[in-house]
Amino acid sequence: MTRLFVFMTFFLSSITYAQDVIYTGFFSSKALNGYDTVAYFTDNQPVEGNAKFVTEYKNADWYFDSQQHLDMFLTEPEKYAPQYGGYCAWAISAQNDFASSDPTQWAIVDGKLYLNYDRDVKKKWDRDPALHIQQADANWPALINK
């Protein structure tokens, strides 16, 4: 009973804390579910990272497909990291709230990477990405500082 109480206290109290800056899911430390964030830019597709090529950035583990991609990220992490910490860009925009993202539902707009929750949400995002970026850029600072 004591263990259950400790677990529930920890779990419920963590809900009231600010969100992590980088989305990793509840029981993971992997940014982008282990996908290589540089590959979106160089390969124009999501590519799963390799545990041989990993680094820590903003309290998350970032995986890469190659040493070259890891080195590129280390040189310019802000260039390659997804916007809004990898949370669903549409949710940040349209709902002013956090939602998980699927690394296979992505877009690069003006040299920046955006992820979305699923295919249906990505379709909503695609209807007016410029508007969603404007709204999400306005919403993000207050959300992350809650």
Stockholm file with secondary structure:
# STOCKHOLM 1.0

chainA/1-146         MTRLFVFMTFFLSSITYAQDVIYTGFFSSKALNGYDTVAYFTDNQPVEGNAKFVTEYKNADWYFDSQQHLDMFLTEPEKYAPQYGGYCAWAISAQNDFASSDPTQWAIVDGKLYLNYDRDVKKKWDRDPALHIQQADANWPALINK
#=GR chainA/1-146 SS CHHHHHHHHHHHHHHTSCCCSSCCCTTCCBGGGGBCTTHHHHTSSCCBCEEEEEEEETTEEEEESSHHHHHHHHHCHHHHSCGGGGSBHHIIIIISSCCCCEEEEEEEETTEEEEESSHHHHHHHHHCHHHHHHHHHHHHHHHHTC
#=GC SS_cons         CHHHHHHHHHHHHHHTSCCCSSCCCTTCCBGGGGBCTTHHHHTSSCCBCEEEEEEEETTEEEEESSHHHHHHHHHCHHHHSCGGGGSBHHIIIIISSCCCCEEEEEEEETTEEEEESSHHHHHHHHHCHHHHHHHHHHHHHHHHTC
//
